[in-house]
Amino acid sequence: MYTQDAFQAQRSQLVELLVSGSLEGFESVLDWLLSWEVLSWEDYEGLSLLGQPVSHLARRLLDTVWNKGAWGCELLTAAVQETQADRQPPELPGCWEPHSPHPARDLQSHRPAIVRRLYGHVEGVLDLTQARGFISQYECDEIRRPIFTSSQRARRLLDLATVKANGLAAFLLQCVQELPVPLALPFEDAACKRYMSKLRTTVLAQSRFLSTYDGTENLCLEEIYTENALEIRMEADMAGPLQQSPATLGLEELFSTRGHLNEDADTVLVVGEAGSGKSTLLQQLHLLWASGRAFQEFIFVFPFSCRQLQCLAKPLSVWTLLFEHCCWPDLGQQDVFQVLLNHPERILLTFDGFDEFKFRFMDRERHCCPTAPTSVQSLLFNLLQGNLLKNARKVLTSRPDAVSASLRKHVRTELSLKGFSEEGIELYLRRRHREPGVADRLIRLLRATSALHSLCHLPVFSWMVSKCHQELLLQGGGSPKTTTDMYLLILQHFLLHASPPDSAAHGLGAGLLRGRFPTLLRLGRLALWGLGTCCYVFSTKQLQAAHVDSEDVSLGFLVHAKRVVPGSTAPLEFLHITFQCFFAAFYLALSADTPPSSLRHLFNGHGPGCSPLARVLPKLCVRGSGCKEGSVAVLLQGAELHNLQITAAFLAGLLSQERRGLLAECQVSEKALLCRQACTRRCLARSLRKHFRSIPPAVPGEAKSMHAMPSFIWLVRSLYEMQEERLAREAVRRLDVGHLKLTFCSVGPAECAALAFVLRHLRQPVALQLDHNSVGDIGVEQLLPCLGVCKALYLRDNNVSDRGICKLTEHALRCERLQKLALFNNKLTDGCAHSMAKLLACKQNFLALRPFHSFPFAGGK
């Protein structure tokens, strides 16, 4: 016997079932409960209020039914099961008494079957009831609002019949009896089945092969795909000292019930740095769906690229977006579209690269009609908010900096893509190189060169290492350790492959670079123009305007865009957004058209507290006062902040002392190079001083604390790219803080290398807090050079294992100042206990060692 206690025990699961579907599913449950007389008409009216979140209505329904007793609880569970199974309701009786004394009651008793019978015919019935005078034009328009599906319109017509005493209920009984019996569910319609098959085939063809960044080879995605660390994003204010680590998910758990920020939102947001593998993750999702291995709760999956969407200038509707810009139905377009509108919960839309969408998210303009055209930005924003295709799931990928607070309000779950683990790097290289010994040699090289290893946690760098494996394995000297080094290496790789075999030089020498210098400058000018105008896909006309010809394209840095509107010519794009930033930096460093003063725009307006106006109108260059349209200064003003920061770091690397000789060989004025180098140094130093000046004074009796903003990490990365000890020492000479807090700053192994390069020059000991980042074992190894200036090191929730901690404790034995280590929420086992015990035994001044919540080790003076 089903009891109320059993019902109460299942409450959370029932809420999830009622909410996880759609409003359509919730209303179907109400249909069954009305027909079984579990709910009174008054109960139903209180549970069908427009504009109320489904989660609120679901909980109210459970409270209402619980008060009915055990029989009501049992029937609610049965109604949920009927709706989840999508079963056909019992067919209507063969005939009704034409003059039934209770027509409204009959409509209610057979409500699920009547809604099913009206589906597909509701428009005609509405016209008929209006023509007979049973409903007014206003009532008809209210029922026909674009946000309602056909089933919801049928329900609202039945609701109207319940409260009207003008014979509408009796008339509807007669109409419904005369309607044809539906032979099949809408998904089984021939046109719909054919479209589903075509869509699945189209998505499978697009996703089966992983087109490498350079487009020179196609790899089977199933054979090369390597899992990327995917975590539920935590808010900084939720992460107390005893907070559990963020949940790590597999790709198939993308729509998990954990970590919901807004139960009534439909969008899953995946954030990750440039090159972290967001696009490949979506491609794997598409492949799993199209091949029938996962995500089968969705019948329709529509993939889109934001950089492609922003090229659409004409207004478009949901119809246009889905059919003309994704997959066109060969038969019954109107019928197929109606199925999509009626069953949005079976639809998944993916939007890749929101950070490359030049329009900033706004939720002020409402657009609710799926057939009415609007601008591309209005269409996308209203889809994300749920004003269009409410209950259709959306997955949006973006770099973190492009996600605003207003967008986060409409996000159901936010996930962080952390990049490859150390095991992931090795697995990727083994899948990439199946020739005997090649992967082993590359892995040994990475383990021996920790700086290069630290870069490879981003998949784009693992690809570069794989692509340039011959150059790396043949190198007799040092290997790349900065981002700029790595991009110069792949530049060498492409130039060598485009040169005649007998003229290929060893290394990126004068002849190799000078021979292609005009091409590289043209590509650089195109890249800078694209960044300044937020353009990442280039048409033939734009290439011609930039004087980029087929020979320039043949170098391989520009490839065909991956998703193109059917029937159109494929535009070109850079291999990756980071390549576009690299070529823009190359142009800024070497073009004769670049005044040194314009480089300041790369570094202006990034400090904490900088107003939006200061970013639009920098002090050194106000549009309309000497700045020409299309000039370097104007282009830098128009570029997105995250792209400017990547470009600035590349520029610092190119203008380093080590690279000056290489650039001078390109017959660029040495005086101009020196001026640009000096300007970059001054800008970096000034930006850091500005950052340090923003630190509030210390509270009396406490150490001065600095909670670094993300711009601090970028400035430190830029200093690291220059690889100049004197500049790093000078940069932190005036930094006087006792506690440096870098929590939730996306610090990975590469950032750890940069931090150590700069912070080791601090004059006073500092407590370095790196909680809730992605340091890992490789990052710990990178931090060792600055451990000597740390009095405390916090590494909570950083995916560090025994191996990393053993290295850390071994080095800590020689660091007199270090007195505290905090290591909660890592992958520590008994394997590191011996190292920790040795540390406590040998360091008499140690104050605290906290590897676990439950039993922290502690030592005293």
Secondary structure, 3 states (H helix, E strand, C coil): CCCHHHHHHCHHHHHHHHHHCCHHHHHHHHHHHHHCCCCCHHHHHHCCCCCCCHHHHHHHHHHHHHCCCHHHHHHHHHHHHHHHHCCCCCCCCCCCCCCCCCHHHHHHHCHHHHHHHHCCCHHHHHHHHHHCCCCCHHHHHHHCCCCCCHHHHHHHHHHHHHHCCCCHHHHHHHHHHHCCCCCCCHHHCHHHHHHHHHHHHHHHHHHCEEECCCCCCEEEHHHHCCCCEEEECCCHHHCCCCCCCCCEECHHHCCCCCCCCCCCCCEEEEECCCCCCHHHHHHHHHHHHHCCCCCCCCCEEEEEEHHHHCCCCCCECHHHHHHHCCCCCCCCHHHHHHHHHHCHHHEEEEEECHHHCCCCCCCCCCCCCCCCCECHHHHHHHHHHCCCCCCCEEEEEECHHHCCHHHHCCEEEEEEEEECCHHHHHHHHHHHCCCCCHHHHHHHHHHHCHHHHHHCCCHHHHHHHHHCHHHHHHCCCCCCCCHHHHHHHHHHHHHHHHCCHHHCCCCCCHHHHHHCHHHHHHHHHHHHHHHHCCCCCECHHHHHHCCCCHHHHCCCCEEECCCCCCCCCCCEEECCHHHHHHHHHHHHHHCCCCCHHHHHHHCCCCCCCCCHHHHHCCCCCCCCCCCCCCCHHHHHHHCCHHHHHHHHHHHHHHCCHHHHHHHHCCCCCHHHHHHHHHHHHHHHHHHHHHHHHCCCCCCCCCCCEEECCHHHHHHHHHHHHHCCHHHHHHHCCCCCCCEEECCCCCCCHHHHHHHHHHHCCCCCCEEEECCCCCCHHHHHHHHHHHHHHEEEEECCCCCCEHHHHHHHHHHHCCCCCCCEEECCCCECCHHHHHHHHHHHHHCCCCCEEECCCCCCECCCC
